[in-house]
Amino acid sequence: MNDATDHLANNSPLLAPPSGRYIVAKATPVDPIALGFEHAETLLRLTPHDRERAEAITAQRVAVDMPLQEVDEQTASSWSPVDLGPILAGDPTALEPAPVFLEREDGEHLIYAGKVHLVSGRPEASKGWLAMAASAERLRAGEHVLYVDFEDGPAVAVERMLALGAASADIAERFHYVRPSEAFDERGRQALEGLIVEHAPTLAVLDGLTDALGLEGLSTDSNDEVSKWMRDLPEALKRRGVAVLLITHQAKAATHSDPNALGAMASLRRSDVHYRLVAEKAFGRGLTGRVKVSERKDRPGHVKPLAGNGGHVADMVGVSEDGRMSITLEVPSVAGFQPTELRRQISEAIVDNPGMTVRAVRALPGRNAYKTDAIEYLIGEGFVEVRAEGAARRHYSVRPYTEQAAEVAADQGLPVA
């Protein structure tokens, strides 16, 4: 059984349009009634493994065009009491699951399946890179990704996915890129419905809340209008178990008491999780960027214990070299920790291997967050210099690091070099 057959068996629409019509067609605007429901197997492109299940579903003669009111008469109302037995019995399938996507370097994760995650930040905060990193991770796991881009274009998306190491064949087969230019009407619903039924993506990225609302003629300042859009798309995907990343811009007028996303608070209120990104060093070609990732809301509660002061849950570090981008979610450094031994080891490695790249330095043993701090210290205190050679940034020793030399530099308040 797969998500497609589960959907039909449960009589629950994935993205039910306002008319209440159940859509089971492919991405092309096909009328399933005109074709006849006996063609459900063709419409859903089920594998032979699901053939028997498809025949059982076909026999049920699920109403494709039945008004929701009539369907409700055949199914339990959502106002009926919920069976709490499985939760009380500790059934793991009934409990709030821990996050399973977007792995931090210590093996913890930041994205929940079947939840809506709001990702906010100023321009150049690398929100898109975070979404691309999550997408590349799911492709490596053999899963499908839906990427709805309201702001950019497909060339940028493909370039970034390739830079992150995604294979061209995987991008072509399992990275479903959508660039809407009109409102989310019934044709759009049919297109996404068919894609979800056929491919069962585990992650959906909705990049650009402001432009998405603009296509619908909705106001970013209206809680009612933002809530309507959230119900129609992000929450519809959530109901199918898809992890949703909703990317938006932080308000220019954000204050300490209200440092949240742009416009109406409905997008924050209706999201399950909120991550705020702040760029400390911008990402760019041939650069090493660093972005602070803070948890501002965690309704399921599994991420909050991972966060430090101020909700600081990870440092997203992007290393761009030779047309490739590696992104690591580092565990935030412990305040006051001085990686003295790591500084010595990195200094010795650069002495023995002149011209080490950023990627080579980060491949040395040790936690990435501490290695980043150590190399920045060595450069800042004059033990190591960096030279740009082509697209690479190479490290050369000025003098070996020792604790004695570091103490002299600290006493003088000057670089050792």
C-alpha positions as CSV (number, residue, x, y, z in Angstrom):
1,M,0.0,0.0,0.0
2,N,1.3,3.5,-0.8
3,D,0.1,7.1,-0.1
4,A,-1.9,7.1,-3.4
5,T,-3.9,4.0,-2.5
6,D,-4.3,5.1,1.1
7,H,-5.7,8.4,-0.1
8,L,-8.4,6.8,-2.2
9,A,-9.3,4.2,0.3
10,N,-9.8,6.8,3.0
11,N,-12.0,9.0,0.7
12,S,-9.9,12.1,1.8
13,P,-8.9,14.6,-0.8
14,L,-5.3,15.8,-0.8
15,L,-6.0,19.3,-2.0
16,A,-9.7,19.7,-2.0
17,P,-10.8,22.8,-4.0
18,P,-13.4,25.1,-2.6
19,S,-16.2,23.4,-4.6
20,G,-15.5,20.2,-2.6
21,R,-14.7,18.2,-5.7
22,Y,-12.4,15.2,-5.2
23,I,-9.5,15.3,-7.7
24,V,-7.7,12.1,-8.6
25,A,-6.4,13.1,-12.0
26,K,-2.7,13.3,-13.0
27,A,-1.0,16.7,-13.4
28,T,-2.6,17.2,-16.8
29,P,-6.1,18.5,-16.6
30,V,-8.0,15.3,-17.2
31,D,-11.6,14.7,-16.2
32,P,-11.6,11.5,-14.3
33,I,-15.4,11.1,-14.7
34,A,-15.1,11.2,-18.5
35,L,-12.4,8.6,-18.4
36,G,-14.3,6.4,-16.0
37,F,-13.1,5.5,-12.5
38,E,-12.2,2.0,-13.7
39,H,-9.1,3.7,-15.2
40,A,-7.8,4.6,-11.7
41,E,-4.8,2.4,-12.1
42,T,-3.8,4.3,-15.3
43,L,-4.5,7.7,-13.7
44,L,-2.3,6.9,-10.7
45,R,0.3,4.9,-12.6
46,L,0.4,2.4,-9.8
47,T,3.1,-0.3,-9.8
48,P,2.3,-4.0,-10.2
49,H,2.9,-4.3,-6.5
50,D,-0.2,-2.1,-5.9
51,R,-2.4,-3.6,-8.6
52,E,-4.4,-5.7,-6.2
53,R,-5.0,-2.7,-3.9
54,A,-6.0,-0.6,-6.9
55,E,-8.6,-3.1,-8.0
56,A,-10.1,-3.1,-4.5
57,I,-10.3,0.7,-4.5
58,T,-11.9,0.7,-7.9
59,A,-14.5,-1.7,-6.6
60,Q,-15.4,0.8,-3.9
61,R,-16.5,3.2,-6.6
62,V,-15.3,6.2,-4.6
63,A,-17.3,9.3,-5.6
64,V,-15.1,11.6,-7.6
65,D,-17.5,14.5,-8.0
66,M,-19.6,14.1,-4.8
67,P,-20.2,17.2,-2.8
68,L,-18.4,17.2,0.6
69,Q,-21.7,17.3,2.4
70,E,-22.7,14.0,0.9
71,V,-19.3,12.5,1.6
72,D,-19.5,13.6,5.2
73,E,-22.7,11.5,5.6
74,Q,-20.7,8.4,4.8
75,T,-17.7,9.2,7.1
76,A,-17.2,10.1,10.7
77,S,-17.5,13.9,11.4
78,S,-14.3,15.6,12.6
79,W,-16.5,16.8,15.5
80,S,-16.7,13.2,16.8
81,P,-14.5,12.5,19.9
82,V,-11.0,11.4,19.0
83,D,-10.0,7.9,20.2
84,L,-7.2,8.6,22.7
85,G,-6.6,4.9,23.4
86,P,-3.6,4.5,21.1
87,I,-1.9,7.6,22.6
88,L,-2.5,6.4,26.2
89,A,-1.2,3.0,25.2
90,G,2.1,4.5,23.9
91,D,1.5,3.6,20.3
92,P,4.5,5.3,18.6
93,T,2.4,5.9,15.4
94,A,0.0,8.0,17.5
95,L,2.6,10.1,19.3
96,E,4.2,13.4,18.1
97,P,7.2,12.2,16.2
98,A,10.7,13.6,16.5
99,P,12.2,15.6,13.5
100,V,13.7,13.3,10.9
101,F,15.0,15.7,8.1
102,L,17.8,18.3,7.8
103,E,20.5,16.6,9.9
104,R,22.8,18.5,12.2
105,E,26.4,17.3,12.4
106,D,25.7,15.5,15.6
107,G,22.9,13.4,14.1
108,E,20.0,15.5,15.5
109,H,17.4,16.8,13.0
110,L,15.5,20.0,12.6
111,I,12.5,19.2,10.2
112,Y,9.5,17.2,11.2
113,A,7.5,15.1,8.8
114,G,4.0,16.4,8.3
115,K,4.6,19.8,9.9
116,V,4.8,23.4,8.5
117,H,8.1,25.1,9.2
118,L,8.3,28.9,8.7
119,V,11.8,30.0,7.8
120,S,12.3,33.8,8.0
121,G,15.3,36.1,7.7
122,R,16.5,39.3,6.0
123,P,17.7,39.2,2.3
124,E,21.1,37.4,2.0
125,A,20.3,35.2,5.1
126,S,20.6,32.1,2.8
127,K,17.1,30.9,3.4
128,G,17.0,29.4,0.0
129,W,20.3,27.6,0.6
130,L,18.8,26.0,3.7
131,A,15.8,24.8,1.7
132,M,18.1,23.5,-1.1
133,A,20.3,21.6,1.5
134,A,17.2,19.9,2.8
135,S,16.1,19.1,-0.7
136,A,19.4,17.6,-1.7
137,E,19.4,15.5,1.5
138,R,16.0,14.0,0.6
139,L,17.2,13.3,-3.0
140,R,20.2,11.4,-1.6
141,A,17.7,9.4,0.5
142,G,15.9,8.4,-2.7
143,E,12.8,10.5,-2.0
144,H,10.9,13.0,-4.0
145,V,10.8,16.8,-3.4
146,L,8.3,19.4,-4.4
147,Y,9.8,22.9,-4.8
148,V,7.3,25.7,-5.5
149,D,9.3,28.8,-6.3
150,F,7.5,32.1,-6.3
151,E,10.6,34.3,-6.5
152,D,13.4,32.9,-8.7
153,G,13.8,30.6,-11.7
154,P,14.7,27.0,-12.6
155,A,18.3,27.7,-13.7
156,V,19.2,29.0,-10.2
157,A,17.5,26.0,-8.6
158,V,19.3,23.5,-10.8
159,E,22.7,25.2,-10.4
160,R,22.4,25.1,-6.6
161,M,21.3,21.5,-6.5
162,L,24.2,20.5,-8.7
163,A,26.6,22.5,-6.6
164,L,25.3,20.6,-3.5
165,G,26.3,17.4,-5.2
166,A,22.8,16.2,-6.3
167,A,23.1,13.9,-9.4
168,S,21.5,15.2,-12.6
169,A,19.4,12.1,-13.0
170,D,18.0,12.5,-9.5
171,I,17.2,16.1,-10.1
172,A,15.4,15.3,-13.4
173,E,13.5,12.4,-11.9
174,R,12.7,13.4,-8.3
175,F,13.1,17.1,-7.9
176,H,9.7,18.5,-9.0
177,Y,10.2,22.2,-9.6
178,V,7.1,24.4,-10.0
179,R,7.2,28.1,-11.0
180,P,3.6,29.5,-10.8
181,S,2.7,32.6,-12.7
182,E,-1.1,32.6,-11.9
183,A,-3.3,31.9,-8.9
184,F,-3.7,28.5,-7.3
185,D,-6.9,27.7,-9.2
186,E,-8.5,24.3,-9.9
187,R,-6.0,23.5,-12.7
188,G,-3.2,24.2,-10.2
189,R,-4.9,21.9,-7.7
190,Q,-5.1,19.1,-10.2
191,A,-1.5,19.5,-11.1
192,L,-0.3,19.3,-7.5
193,E,-2.8,16.6,-6.7
194,G,-1.5,14.4,-9.5
195,L,2.1,15.0,-8.5
196,I,1.4,14.1,-4.9
197,V,-0.5,11.0,-5.7
198,E,2.0,9.7,-8.2
199,H,5.3,10.6,-6.5
200,A,4.5,11.0,-2.7
201,P,7.1,13.7,-2.0
202,T,8.3,13.8,1.6
203,L,9.4,17.5,1.5
204,A,7.7,20.5,-0.1
205,V,9.4,23.9,-0.2
206,L,7.2,27.0,-0.8
207,D,9.7,29.7,-1.5
208,G,8.3,33.3,-1.2
209,L,5.2,33.8,0.9
210,T,4.8,37.5,-0.2
211,D,4.8,36.7,-3.9
212,A,2.6,33.7,-3.3
213,L,0.0,35.8,-1.7
214,G,0.4,38.4,-4.4
215,L,-0.6,35.9,-7.1
216,E,-3.8,35.3,-5.2
217,G,-4.5,39.0,-4.8
218,L,-4.2,38.6,-1.0
219,S,-2.7,41.0,1.5
220,T,0.3,40.1,3.6
221,D,-1.2,42.3,6.3
222,S,-4.5,40.5,6.6
223,N,-4.6,37.6,9.0
224,D,-7.9,36.3,7.5
225,E,-6.4,36.2,4.0
226,V,-3.1,34.7,5.1
227,S,-5.0,32.1,7.1
228,K,-7.0,31.2,4.0
229,W,-3.9,30.7,1.9
230,M,-2.2,28.7,4.7
231,R,-5.2,26.3,4.8
232,D,-5.4,26.0,1.0
233,L,-1.8,25.0,0.4
234,P,0.8,24.5,3.2
235,E,-1.7,22.9,5.6
236,A,-3.2,20.7,2.8
237,L,0.3,19.4,2.2
238,K,0.8,18.9,5.9
239,R,-2.3,16.7,6.1
240,R,-0.7,14.3,3.7
241,G,2.3,13.9,5.9
242,V,4.5,16.1,3.8
243,A,7.1,18.3,5.6
244,V,6.6,21.9,4.5
245,L,9.2,24.6,4.5
246,L,7.6,28.0,4.0
247,I,10.2,30.8,3.3
248,T,9.4,34.4,4.0
249,H,11.2,37.7,4.6
250,Q,11.6,39.1,8.0
251,A,9.9,42.5,8.4
252,K,12.2,45.5,8.0
253,A,10.5,47.0,11.0
254,A,11.0,44.0,13.2
255,T,11.8,44.8,16.8
256,H,13.1,42.9,19.8
257,S,9.6,42.3,21.0
258,D,8.3,41.3,17.6
259,P,11.3,39.9,15.6
260,N,9.2,37.6,13.5
261,A,8.2,37.2,9.8
262,L,6.8,39.8,7.4
263,G,3.2,41.1,7.7
264,A,0.3,39.4,9.4
265,M,1.0,37.0,12.3
266,A,-1.2,34.3,10.8
267,S,1.7,32.7,9.0
268,L,3.6,32.3,12.3
269,R,0.5,31.3,14.3
270,R,-0.5,28.6,11.8
271,S,3.0,27.2,11.5
272,D,4.2,24.4,13.7
273,V,7.9,25.5,13.8
274,H,9.6,28.8,13.2
275,Y,13.3,29.2,12.4
276,R,14.9,32.6,12.0
277,L,18.2,33.0,10.0
278,V,20.7,35.7,10.6
279,A,23.8,36.0,8.3
280,E,27.1,36.5,10.1
281,K,29.1,36.0,6.9
282,A,27.2,36.0,3.6
283,F,27.3,33.0,1.3
284,G,28.8,33.5,-2.1
285,R,31.0,32.0,-4.8
286,G,34.4,31.2,-3.5
287,L,33.4,32.2,0.0
288,T,32.8,30.5,3.4
289,G,29.5,31.8,4.7
290,R,28.1,31.4,8.2
291,V,24.4,31.8,9.2
292,K,23.0,31.6,12.7
293,V,19.8,29.4,12.9
294,S,17.6,30.1,15.8
295,E,14.4,28.3,16.9
296,R,11.6,30.8,17.7
297,K,8.7,28.3,17.8
298,D,8.6,24.5,18.3
299,R,5.1,23.3,18.9
300,P,6.1,19.5,18.9
301,G,8.9,20.3,21.4
302,H,11.7,18.1,20.2
303,V,14.0,20.8,18.8
304,K,13.8,23.2,21.7
305,P,16.1,21.1,24.0
306,L,18.7,21.2,21.3
307,A,18.9,25.0,21.3
308,G,21.2,27.1,23.4
309,N,20.9,30.7,24.5
310,G,18.3,32.7,22.5
311,G,17.1,29.5,20.7
312,H,20.5,29.2,18.9
313,V,20.1,25.7,17.4
314,A,22.7,25.5,14.7
315,D,25.2,27.4,12.6
316,M,24.8,26.8,8.9
317,V,28.2,27.0,7.3
318,G,28.5,27.0,3.5
319,V,31.9,26.4,1.9
320,S,32.1,27.3,-1.8
321,E,35.1,26.0,-3.7
322,D,35.6,25.0,-7.4
323,G,31.9,25.4,-8.2
324,R,30.8,23.1,-5.4
325,M,28.9,24.1,-2.2
326,S,29.1,22.0,1.0
327,I,26.6,23.0,3.7
328,T,27.0,21.8,7.3
329,L,24.7,22.4,10.2
330,E,27.1,22.8,13.1
331,V,26.4,22.5,16.8
332,P,26.7,26.0,18.2
333,S,30.0,26.5,20.0
334,V,30.1,26.5,23.8
335,A,30.6,30.0,25.1
336,G,34.1,30.5,26.5
337,F,35.5,27.3,25.0
338,Q,39.1,27.7,23.7
339,P,40.1,24.9,21.2
340,T,43.8,25.2,22.0
341,E,44.8,21.7,21.0
342,L,42.7,21.9,17.8
343,R,44.4,25.2,16.9
344,R,47.8,23.4,17.2
345,Q,46.7,20.4,15.1
346,I,45.4,22.7,12.3
347,S,48.5,24.8,12.4
348,E,50.7,21.7,12.1
349,A,48.6,20.4,9.3
350,I,49.0,23.6,7.3
351,V,52.7,23.7,8.0
352,D,53.0,20.1,6.6
353,N,50.6,20.7,3.7
354,P,51.0,24.3,2.4
355,G,48.1,25.6,0.4
356,M,45.3,23.6,2.2
357,T,41.8,24.5,1.0
358,V,38.9,25.3,3.3
359,R,37.5,21.9,2.4
360,A,40.7,20.2,3.4
361,V,40.9,22.0,6.7
362,R,37.3,21.1,7.5
363,A,38.1,17.4,6.7
364,L,40.5,17.3,9.6
365,P,39.3,15.5,12.8
366,G,37.2,17.5,15.2
367,R,33.8,19.2,15.5
368,N,33.3,21.6,12.6
369,A,32.1,24.5,14.8
370,Y,35.4,24.3,16.8
371,K,37.5,23.9,13.6
372,T,35.8,27.0,12.2
373,D,36.6,29.0,15.4
374,A,40.2,27.7,15.4
375,I,41.0,28.6,11.8
376,E,39.4,32.0,12.2
377,Y,41.6,32.5,15.3
378,L,44.8,31.4,13.5
379,I,44.1,33.8,10.6
380,G,43.1,36.7,12.9
381,E,46.1,36.3,15.1
382,G,48.5,36.1,12.2
383,F,49.5,32.4,12.5
384,V,48.0,31.6,9.1
385,E,47.4,33.6,5.9
386,V,44.9,33.0,3.2
387,R,45.6,33.5,-0.5
388,A,43.0,33.4,-3.3
389,E,44.3,31.1,-6.0
390,G,41.8,30.7,-8.8
391,A,38.4,29.7,-7.3
392,A,40.1,28.3,-4.2
393,R,41.1,29.9,-0.9
394,R,44.4,28.4,0.3
395,H,46.0,28.5,3.7
396,Y,49.7,29.0,4.3
397,S,51.5,29.0,7.6
398,V,53.1,32.3,8.8
399,R,54.5,30.7,11.9
400,P,53.5,27.6,13.9
401,Y,51.0,28.0,16.7
402,T,52.1,27.3,20.2
403,E,50.4,28.2,23.5
404,Q,53.4,30.4,24.4
405,A,53.2,32.4,21.2
406,A,49.4,32.8,21.7
407,E,50.0,34.1,25.2
408,V,52.6,36.6,23.9
409,A,50.1,37.8,21.3
410,A,47.3,38.1,23.9
411,D,49.6,40.1,26.3
412,Q,50.6,42.5,23.5
413,G,47.1,42.7,22.1
414,L,48.6,42.4,18.6
415,P,48.9,39.7,15.9
416,V,51.9,37.5,16.3
417,A,53.0,38.0,12.6
